[in-house]
Amino acid sequence: MVSFEQLLWSGLSSSAISRRVKAGRLHRIHRGVYAVGHTDLSREGRWLAAVLACGEGAVLSHASAAHLWSLSPTSPPFSEVTVPSRNGRRKRDGIRLRYRIDLTAKDVTRRHNIPVTTKARTKRDMGWGKETTRSNLERHFLRLLRSHKLPLPEVNQRIGPYEVDFLWRKAKLVVELDGYAYHSDRTSFERDRRRDRELQARGYVVLRFTYREVIEEPEVVLRALSPLL
């Protein structure tokens, strides 16, 4: 597998690349990504093609990474790829593209020459084992607010018998963050809903956001908060 940029770096011109495509020496797999010589790709070849198609900083992740690390016996029919920011990237056929603002260099390595999330990061993305600490999730949420110049809340404040994650008193708005491990059993789920109803009876708007929404889909969080703040 090779990208258009890599072919340019190797000394080929755009016209030379086009000639090789027409001659059947290069085969387009994704826009700007080619298989050399043939299209009989292995699973690893498809994964590498997907990562190359998603640009700089892209890595194989989630279920695809879990299979590459032999953490899962099954692999999805598409390739899951994570990038650290949107940067104009578009959806590609056969690729599930994810955006993670918390993806750092320590979360990335190579396996079989494929850029991939580390085994520890893959487990975390899949929701296995120890969850990202609640304080980390709260920091990401506050950073999101600051980056979009939204009013900052009071943190871990009490309303009657309840401690809430975030409180905007003037707006009478409460936000609760639900991580992977928290609120996962039926008793906790029902207790949280009862608590939400009681806060609403006191006149508060209560919004809940999941770990995935804060980290991967911040636009969902912003769309819900902006009109209220």
C-alpha positions in Angstrom: 0.0 0.0 0.0 1.2 3.5 -0.8 -0.3 7.0 -0.7 -0.2 9.6 -3.4 2.1 11.8 -1.1 4.5 8.9 -0.6 4.7 8.4 -4.4 5.5 12.1 -4.8 8.2 11.9 -2.1 9.7 8.9 -3.9 10.3 11.1 -6.9 7.4 10.4 -9.1 5.4 13.2 -10.7 1.6 13.3 -10.9 1.7 12.3 -14.6 4.0 9.4 -13.8 1.6 8.2 -11.2 -1.3 8.5 -13.7 0.6 6.5 -16.2 1.3 3.7 -13.7 -2.4 3.6 -12.8 -3.4 3.3 -16.5 -0.8 0.6 -17.0 -2.2 -1.4 -14.1 0.9 -1.1 -12.0 -0.9 1.0 -9.4 -4.5 0.2 -8.3 -6.6 2.9 -6.6 -8.1 1.6 -3.3 -9.2 4.9 -1.9 -8.7 8.4 -3.1 -5.0 9.0 -3.0 -4.2 5.4 -1.9 -2.9 2.7 -4.2 -2.1 -1.0 -4.1 1.1 -1.8 -5.9 0.9 -4.5 -8.5 -2.5 -6.2 -7.6 -5.7 -5.8 -5.7 -5.7 -9.1 -3.8 -5.4 -7.4 -0.5 -5.0 -9.1 2.9 -7.0 -7.8 5.9 -3.9 -6.0 7.0 -3.6 -4.4 3.6 -7.1 -3.1 3.8 -6.5 -1.7 7.2 -3.3 0.1 6.1 -5.1 1.5 3.1 -7.8 2.9 5.4 -5.3 4.6 7.7 -3.4 6.1 4.7 -6.7 7.4 3.3 -7.5 9.3 6.4 -4.3 11.4 6.4 -1.7 12.5 8.8 -2.2 11.3 12.4 -4.7 8.6 11.5 -4.5 5.3 13.3 -6.4 2.0 13.2 -8.6 1.8 16.3 -11.5 0.3 18.2 -12.8 -3.1 17.0 -10.3 -3.2 14.1 -7.4 -2.5 16.4 -8.7 -5.1 18.9 -8.6 -7.7 16.2 -5.1 -6.6 15.1 -3.9 -7.0 18.7 -5.7 -10.4 19.0 -7.9 -9.0 21.7 -11.0 -9.9 19.8 -11.7 -13.0 17.6 -13.9 -11.0 15.2 -13.3 -8.0 13.0 -16.0 -5.6 11.6 -16.6 -5.5 7.8 -15.4 -2.0 7.8 -12.1 -0.4 9.0 -12.3 1.7 12.1 -9.9 4.6 12.0 -9.3 7.4 14.6 -8.0 10.9 13.8 -7.0 13.5 16.4 -9.1 16.3 14.7 -11.5 16.8 11.8 -9.3 19.0 9.7 -11.6 18.7 6.7 -11.5 14.9 6.6 -14.4 13.3 4.8 -16.1 9.9 5.1 -14.7 7.2 2.9 -16.4 4.0 1.8 -15.6 1.0 4.0 -14.1 3.2 6.7 -15.7 4.2 10.0 -14.0 7.5 10.9 -13.8 8.7 14.5 -12.6 12.0 15.9 -10.8 11.9 19.3 -9.6 15.2 20.8 -7.7 13.2 23.5 -5.6 11.0 21.2 -1.9 11.6 22.0 1.4 10.2 20.8 1.6 7.9 23.8 -1.6 6.2 22.6 -0.2 5.3 19.2 2.2 2.6 18.0 2.7 0.3 15.0 1.9 -3.4 14.6 2.7 -5.2 11.4 3.7 -1.7 10.1 0.1 -0.4 10.6 -0.3 2.8 12.7 -2.6 1.6 15.5 -3.8 2.6 19.0 -1.8 0.9 21.7 -3.2 -2.2 23.4 -4.1 -0.2 26.5 -5.7 2.6 24.5 -7.6 0.0 22.4 -9.0 -1.6 25.5 -10.1 1.8 26.8 -11.8 2.7 23.6 -13.6 -0.6 23.6 -14.8 0.0 27.2 -12.8 -2.9 28.6 -11.0 -2.8 31.9 -10.3 0.4 33.9 -12.1 3.4 32.6 -10.7 6.9 32.0 -10.9 8.6 35.4 -13.9 10.8 36.1 -11.6 13.7 36.7 -10.1 13.3 33.2 -13.6 13.3 31.6 -14.5 16.4 33.6 -11.3 18.2 32.4 -12.2 17.4 28.8 -15.7 18.7 29.3 -14.4 22.0 30.8 -11.8 22.3 28.0 -14.6 22.0 25.4 -16.5 24.8 27.1 -13.5 27.1 27.2 -12.6 26.4 23.6 -16.1 27.6 22.5 -16.2 30.5 25.0 -19.2 29.2 26.9 -19.8 30.2 30.5 -18.0 27.9 33.0 -20.1 26.1 35.6 -19.6 25.4 39.3 -18.1 21.9 39.7 -19.4 19.2 42.1 -21.9 21.3 43.9 -24.8 20.2 46.1 -28.5 20.9 45.3 -30.4 19.7 48.4 -29.3 16.1 49.0 -27.6 15.7 45.6 -24.1 16.5 44.4 -24.1 17.4 40.7 -21.2 17.3 38.3 -21.7 20.8 36.8 -24.1 23.6 37.8 -25.0 26.9 36.2 -27.1 28.5 38.9 -28.4 31.5 37.0 -29.5 29.3 34.1 -30.8 26.6 36.5 -28.9 24.0 34.4 -27.3 20.8 35.6 -25.0 18.6 33.5 -24.0 15.1 34.5 -21.3 13.1 32.8 -21.7 9.3 32.4 -18.5 7.3 31.9 -18.3 3.7 30.8 -18.3 2.1 34.2 -20.6 4.5 36.0 -24.4 4.0 36.1 -24.0 0.6 34.3 -26.3 -1.5 36.5 -30.0 -1.3 36.7 -30.1 0.1 40.3 -27.8 2.9 39.4 -29.7 3.7 36.3 -33.0 3.9 38.1 -31.5 6.0 41.0 -30.1 8.5 38.5 -33.4 8.9 36.7 -35.2 9.4 40.0 -32.6 12.0 41.0 -33.1 13.7 37.6 -36.8 13.9 38.1 -36.4 15.4 41.6 -34.0 18.1 40.3 -36.4 18.9 37.5 -39.2 19.3 40.0 -37.0 21.9 41.7 -36.9 23.8 38.4 -33.5 22.6 37.0 -32.9 21.5 33.5 -30.8 18.3 33.7 -28.7 17.1 30.7 -26.6 13.9 30.6 -23.7 13.4 28.3 -21.7 10.2 27.8 -18.0 9.7 27.6 -18.3 9.0 23.8 -20.2 12.3 23.2 -17.8 14.4 25.1 -14.7 12.9 23.5 -15.9 11.8 20.0 -19.0 13.9 19.3 -18.4 17.3 21.0 -20.8 18.9 18.5 -23.7 17.0 20.1 -22.7 18.5 23.5 -22.4 22.0 22.1 -25.7 21.8 20.2 -27.5 21.0 23.5 -25.7 23.5 25.7 -25.4 26.6 23.5 -29.1 27.6 23.5 -29.4 27.2 27.2 -26.2 29.2 28.0 
